[in-house]
Amino acid sequence: MYEVDHFDLAIMRALEREGRLSNTALAERVGLSPSACSRRLDRLEKEGAIKGYYARLSHRHLGRPVTVLVNIALSGQSERHLSEFEAAARRCPNVLFCFLMSGEYDYLLRVAARDLQDFERIHKTVLSAFPHVARLNSSFALREVVDRPVRSSDFLEDDD
């Protein structure tokens, strides 16, 4: 892994504001030649500093306005238990994120559903059927207050 310098930081900041920039436009914004910019961008992607490019879509507009946070405890914490559960979570399109947690529950999931009946179906036929599930605890989100992407300006300082 390498240290992020001011050019790398400038590239990340430009792309987080406008992820659809062409390499030529990006190079102009950060003060590099297109080839140098392209090499840095490739390296940032390979290192995982840039995790991808995508549009942030509205769950409501996609017909999934109900957000449910689900805590799940497994029957055991062996590597097999964890990997089998995680594989099932990755396959479920209703699971928007899944975190391995410390504490009383092993996982925290954010699940999108059409309505209460849809979540009941997901709970009964999908989540409960995930491997090694011992206990589920669901909480319904009443309103989204903060949903922000990671911003370089929140965590990194530019020396310029």
Helices and strands as residue ranges (DSSP letters): H 6-17, H 23-30, H 34-47, E 66-74, H 79-91, E 95-100, E 107-113, H 116-121, I 122-126, G 127-129, E 133-140, H 152-155
